[in-house]
Each structure stands twice: as structure tokens, then as C-alpha cells.
């Protein structure tokens, strides 16, 4: 079950039950008809603020937009992390922006978090600014894999290569030069996870 699509279908169902057009609903939400249409077909996620407004407009509970609880066991919530710190070698989430509900089969064991792509350094891997990146927490990756790397408490996404004791962090954009991390510099650079999935930003 695609949760975003399910919620969209419920929005459409409640709208039609009240004989309301997409334009009328868009006016009440102070948005566009196109945005309402994208909510309804599941192309765009209706965030919590939007769902609260919709529950007031339709006079329903916010829970009514979601599957019955006995059918939700196939979903889980993953934090969207804005900043990570690594004091005493322990990774801590400094800023949790929100939580995303994802199918449980996206997660194959271990701990996961989302972070947002920043800039255009990974466009060659079809990773754009603002995309949500699902990261599996681990402190190493295989040669050539894309990893979330902590550099002075900033999360960056790079393809990782290892050679002669050094780590090369390669962008997927020729405008950016590789970052070469020598063993003596490694204390400020740490692999914190492996990229598992990219959720496009619409």
C-alpha cells in the first residue's frame, strides 16, 4: 500500500462527498487547483498542517485520512535529520525536522534516517537539491558506494573510494573536485551511513 496515494484518495473522497470542486478546496487551503490535484493522485505529500486544515474543512478526524490501525503495521516512521554531531565517537541527531512514514519493506534491518540533499554536487546520480535521502546507519561502505559522510558536523553525500589508506570523496558533478581524506585528517571525517533510496522533491 502506498500511504501517500491512500491519503490522496481519501482527500478526493471527502471532497466529492461534499460536492466541492478542486478550485473551491484550493481556495480554502489558499493554494492552487494543481496542488490539490497532486495531493489527490499522490504526487505530492499533504503534510500535517495541510491535513489539519483538511480535517477542519471536511469536519473529520485527521485519523480518517489514514488506513485503519490494523493495516498500518506495514509502515514505520523515519526521522528527517537536519544536523548530526559526533561527540565522543557517538552519533547524535541534533536537529530532527520531522518524521516521514515509509513502507517497512524499505528497511532491511538496522537504523535509518532521512536527510536532505543540498546543492548540485550529486546531480550525475540524479540526486537534486532538496531530495530526501534514506540513509542506513553504518560506519563503512564498499568501494564506489554512495555514503552520507560527516565532515565537521555537516552531512554531505559522496561516492566513496578507498586507496592507499586514504579516502576519496567523489561528487557526481565534474564542477566539484574530489575531496581526499588522508589518515591524519580522518578524525574530522566520518562515514555515517549508506544511501538506500532517494525520494524526489516535487
C-alpha positions as a Markdown table, in Angstrom:
| # | Residue | x | y | z |
|---|---|---|---|---|
| 1 | Unk | 0.0 | 0.0 | 0.0 |
| 2 | Unk | 1.3 | 3.5 | -1.0 |
| 3 | Unk | 0.4 | 5.6 | 2.0 |
| 4 | Unk | 0.7 | 8.9 | 0.2 |
| 5 | Unk | -1.6 | 7.7 | -2.6 |
| 6 | Unk | -4.1 | 6.3 | 0.1 |
| 7 | Unk | -4.2 | 9.7 | 1.8 |
| 8 | Unk | -4.8 | 11.4 | -1.6 |
| 9 | Unk | -7.7 | 9.1 | -2.4 |
| 10 | Unk | -9.3 | 10.0 | 1.0 |
| 11 | Unk | -8.9 | 13.7 | 0.3 |
| 12 | Unk | -10.7 | 13.2 | -3.0 |
| 13 | Unk | -13.4 | 11.1 | -1.4 |
| 14 | Unk | -14.1 | 13.6 | 1.3 |
| 15 | Unk | -14.1 | 16.5 | -1.3 |
| 16 | Unk | -16.6 | 14.7 | -3.6 |
| 17 | Unk | -18.8 | 13.7 | -0.7 |
| 18 | Unk | -19.2 | 17.5 | 0.0 |
| 19 | Unk | -19.8 | 18.3 | -3.7 |
| 20 | Unk | -16.7 | 20.5 | -3.7 |
| 21 | Unk | -14.6 | 21.3 | -6.7 |
| 22 | Unk | -10.8 | 21.2 | -6.7 |
| 23 | Unk | -10.9 | 25.0 | -7.2 |
| 24 | Unk | -13.1 | 25.5 | -4.2 |
| 25 | Unk | -10.9 | 23.3 | -2.0 |
| 26 | Unk | -7.8 | 25.1 | -3.3 |
| 27 | Unk | -9.3 | 28.5 | -2.2 |
| 28 | Unk | -10.0 | 27.2 | 1.3 |
| 29 | Unk | -6.4 | 25.9 | 1.5 |
| 30 | Unk | -5.0 | 29.1 | 0.0 |
| 31 | Unk | -3.2 | 27.0 | -2.7 |
| 32 | Unk | -3.7 | 26.2 | -6.4 |
| 33 | Unk | -6.0 | 23.7 | -8.1 |
| 34 | Unk | -2.9 | 21.9 | -9.4 |
| 35 | Unk | -1.6 | 21.4 | -5.9 |
| 36 | Unk | -4.9 | 19.9 | -4.8 |
| 37 | Unk | -4.9 | 17.6 | -7.8 |
| 38 | Unk | -1.3 | 16.4 | -7.0 |
| 39 | Unk | -2.4 | 15.7 | -3.4 |
| 40 | Unk | -5.3 | 13.6 | -4.7 |
| 41 | Unk | -3.3 | 11.5 | -7.1 |
| 42 | Unk | -0.5 | 11.0 | -4.6 |
| 43 | Unk | 2.2 | 13.0 | -6.5 |
| 44 | Unk | 2.6 | 15.4 | -3.6 |
| 45 | Unk | 2.5 | 14.7 | 0.1 |
| 46 | Unk | -0.1 | 16.5 | 2.2 |
| 47 | Unk | 1.9 | 17.4 | 5.3 |
| 48 | Unk | 0.5 | 17.5 | 8.8 |
| 49 | Unk | -0.5 | 21.2 | 8.6 |
| 50 | Unk | -2.4 | 20.6 | 5.4 |
| 51 | Unk | -4.2 | 17.5 | 6.9 |
| 52 | Unk | -5.2 | 19.5 | 10.0 |
| 53 | Unk | -6.8 | 22.2 | 7.7 |
| 54 | Unk | -8.5 | 19.5 | 5.6 |
| 55 | Unk | -9.9 | 17.8 | 8.8 |
| 56 | Unk | -11.5 | 21.2 | 9.7 |
| 57 | Unk | -12.8 | 21.8 | 6.2 |
| 58 | Unk | -14.3 | 18.3 | 5.9 |
| 59 | Unk | -15.2 | 18.0 | 9.6 |
| 60 | Unk | -13.5 | 14.7 | 10.0 |
| 61 | Unk | -10.7 | 13.4 | 12.3 |
| 62 | Unk | -7.2 | 13.5 | 10.9 |
| 63 | Unk | -7.1 | 9.8 | 11.5 |
| 64 | Unk | -9.7 | 9.4 | 8.9 |
| 65 | Unk | -7.2 | 10.1 | 6.2 |
| 66 | Unk | -5.1 | 7.1 | 7.1 |
| 67 | Unk | -5.6 | 3.3 | 6.9 |
| 68 | Unk | -7.2 | 1.6 | 9.9 |
| 69 | Unk | -4.5 | 0.9 | 12.5 |
| 70 | Unk | -4.6 | -2.9 | 11.9 |
| 71 | Unk | -3.4 | -2.2 | 8.3 |
| 72 | Unk | -0.7 | 0.3 | 9.3 |
| 73 | Unk | 1.8 | -2.3 | 10.6 |
| 74 | Unk | 3.5 | -2.3 | 7.2 |
| 75 | Unk | 4.6 | 1.3 | 7.7 |
| 76 | Unk | 7.1 | 2.9 | 10.0 |
| 77 | Unk | 8.3 | 6.4 | 10.8 |
| 78 | Unk | 11.8 | 7.6 | 10.0 |
| 79 | Unk | 13.2 | 10.9 | 11.3 |
| 80 | Unk | 14.3 | 13.6 | 8.9 |
| 81 | Unk | 17.6 | 14.8 | 10.3 |
| 82 | Unk | 18.9 | 18.3 | 9.7 |
| 83 | Unk | 22.1 | 18.1 | 11.6 |
| 84 | Unk | 24.3 | 15.4 | 13.2 |
| 85 | Unk | 27.0 | 15.7 | 15.9 |
| 86 | Unk | 29.7 | 13.1 | 16.7 |
| 87 | Unk | 30.9 | 13.8 | 20.2 |
| 88 | Unk | 33.0 | 11.1 | 21.9 |
| 89 | Unk | 32.5 | 8.9 | 18.8 |
| 90 | Unk | 28.8 | 8.7 | 19.3 |
| 91 | Unk | 26.5 | 9.9 | 16.6 |
| 92 | Unk | 23.6 | 12.1 | 17.8 |
| 93 | Unk | 20.8 | 13.7 | 15.9 |
| 94 | Unk | 21.0 | 17.4 | 16.7 |
| 95 | Unk | 18.0 | 18.6 | 14.6 |
| 96 | Unk | 15.1 | 16.4 | 13.8 |
| 97 | Unk | 12.9 | 18.4 | 11.3 |
| 98 | Unk | 10.0 | 15.9 | 11.0 |
| 99 | Unk | 9.2 | 12.3 | 10.5 |
| 100 | Unk | 8.3 | 10.5 | 7.2 |
| 101 | Unk | 6.1 | 7.5 | 7.1 |
| 102 | Unk | 7.6 | 4.9 | 4.8 |
| 103 | Unk | 6.8 | 1.2 | 3.9 |
| 104 | Unk | 8.5 | -1.1 | 6.3 |
| 105 | Unk | 9.9 | -3.1 | 3.4 |
| 106 | Unk | 12.2 | -0.1 | 2.5 |
| 107 | Unk | 14.1 | -1.0 | 5.7 |
| 108 | Unk | 16.0 | -4.2 | 5.8 |
| 109 | Unk | 17.2 | -4.2 | 9.4 |
| 110 | Unk | 19.4 | -1.6 | 11.2 |
| 111 | Unk | 18.7 | 2.0 | 11.9 |
| 112 | Unk | 17.6 | 4.5 | 9.3 |
| 113 | Unk | 17.2 | 8.3 | 9.0 |
| 114 | Unk | 16.4 | 10.8 | 6.2 |
| 115 | Unk | 18.5 | 13.8 | 5.4 |
| 116 | Unk | 18.0 | 16.4 | 2.6 |
| 117 | Unk | 20.3 | 16.7 | -0.4 |
| 118 | Unk | 22.0 | 20.1 | -0.6 |
| 119 | Unk | 23.3 | 21.7 | -3.7 |
| 120 | Unk | 24.1 | 20.2 | -7.1 |
| 121 | Unk | 27.2 | 18.1 | -6.4 |
| 122 | Unk | 25.4 | 14.8 | -7.0 |
| 123 | Unk | 23.3 | 15.6 | -10.0 |
| 124 | Unk | 25.1 | 12.9 | -12.0 |
| 125 | Unk | 23.5 | 10.3 | -9.8 |
| 126 | Unk | 20.1 | 12.0 | -10.3 |
| 127 | Unk | 20.1 | 13.5 | -6.8 |
| 128 | Unk | 18.8 | 17.0 | -6.7 |
| 129 | Unk | 18.8 | 19.8 | -4.2 |
| 130 | Unk | 16.0 | 19.1 | -1.6 |
| 131 | Unk | 15.6 | 15.4 | -2.4 |
| 132 | Unk | 15.0 | 13.3 | 0.7 |
| 133 | Unk | 17.8 | 10.7 | 1.1 |
| 134 | Unk | 17.1 | 7.5 | 3.0 |
| 135 | Unk | 20.3 | 6.5 | 4.9 |
| 136 | Unk | 21.1 | 3.3 | 6.6 |
| 137 | Unk | 23.3 | 3.9 | 9.6 |
| 138 | Unk | 26.7 | 2.2 | 9.2 |
| 139 | Unk | 30.3 | 3.3 | 9.7 |
| 140 | Unk | 31.7 | 2.0 | 6.4 |
| 141 | Unk | 30.6 | 1.3 | 2.8 |
| 142 | Unk | 32.1 | -0.7 | -0.1 |
| 143 | Unk | 34.3 | 1.0 | -2.6 |
| 144 | Unk | 32.2 | 3.0 | -5.1 |
| 145 | Unk | 29.1 | 3.2 | -3.0 |
| 146 | Unk | 27.3 | 6.5 | -2.1 |
| 147 | Unk | 27.5 | 7.3 | 1.5 |
| 148 | Unk | 26.4 | 10.0 | 4.0 |
| 149 | Unk | 29.7 | 11.5 | 5.3 |
| 150 | Unk | 30.0 | 13.7 | 8.3 |
| 151 | Unk | 32.6 | 16.5 | 7.8 |
| 152 | Unk | 32.9 | 18.8 | 10.8 |
| 153 | Unk | 29.3 | 18.0 | 11.8 |
| 154 | Unk | 28.0 | 18.7 | 8.3 |
| 155 | Unk | 26.3 | 15.8 | 6.4 |
| 156 | Unk | 27.4 | 15.5 | 2.8 |
| 157 | Unk | 26.6 | 12.8 | 0.2 |
| 158 | Unk | 29.6 | 11.5 | -1.8 |
| 159 | Unk | 30.7 | 8.4 | -3.6 |
| 160 | Unk | 33.4 | 6.8 | -1.6 |
| 161 | Unk | 36.7 | 5.3 | -2.8 |
| 162 | Unk | 39.5 | 3.9 | -0.7 |
| 163 | Unk | 43.1 | 3.8 | -1.8 |
| 164 | Unk | 46.5 | 3.6 | -0.1 |
| 165 | Unk | 45.0 | 4.4 | 3.3 |
| 166 | Unk | 43.2 | 7.5 | 2.1 |
| 167 | Unk | 39.5 | 8.0 | 1.4 |
| 168 | Unk | 38.4 | 9.8 | -1.7 |
| 169 | Unk | 35.0 | 11.5 | -1.6 |
| 170 | Unk | 33.8 | 11.9 | -5.2 |
| 171 | Unk | 31.0 | 14.2 | -6.3 |
| 172 | Unk | 28.8 | 13.3 | -9.3 |
| 173 | Unk | 29.3 | 16.7 | -10.9 |
| 174 | Unk | 32.6 | 17.5 | -12.7 |
| 175 | Unk | 32.4 | 21.0 | -11.4 |
| 176 | Unk | 33.5 | 19.7 | -8.0 |
| 177 | Unk | 36.9 | 18.4 | -7.3 |
| 178 | Unk | 37.3 | 15.2 | -5.2 |
| 179 | Unk | 37.9 | 15.5 | -1.5 |
| 180 | Unk | 41.0 | 13.5 | -0.5 |
| 181 | Unk | 41.0 | 12.5 | 3.2 |
| 182 | Unk | 44.4 | 11.4 | 4.4 |
| 183 | Unk | 44.7 | 9.2 | 7.5 |
| 184 | Unk | 45.8 | 12.1 | 9.7 |
| 185 | Unk | 42.7 | 14.1 | 8.7 |
| 186 | Unk | 40.3 | 11.2 | 9.2 |
| 187 | Unk | 39.3 | 12.4 | 12.7 |
| 188 | Unk | 37.2 | 15.2 | 11.2 |
| 189 | Unk | 35.6 | 13.0 | 8.5 |
| 190 | Unk | 33.4 | 10.0 | 9.3 |
| 191 | Unk | 31.1 | 7.8 | 7.2 |
| 192 | Unk | 27.8 | 7.6 | 9.0 |
| 193 | Unk | 25.6 | 5.7 | 6.6 |
| 194 | Unk | 24.9 | 4.2 | 3.2 |
| 195 | Unk | 22.4 | 5.7 | 0.7 |
| 196 | Unk | 19.5 | 3.3 | 0.3 |
| 197 | Unk | 16.9 | 5.4 | -1.5 |
| 198 | Unk | 16.2 | 8.8 | -3.0 |
| 199 | Unk | 12.7 | 10.3 | -2.6 |
| 200 | Unk | 12.3 | 13.0 | -5.2 |
| 201 | Unk | 11.4 | 16.5 | -4.2 |
| 202 | Unk | 8.4 | 17.8 | -6.1 |
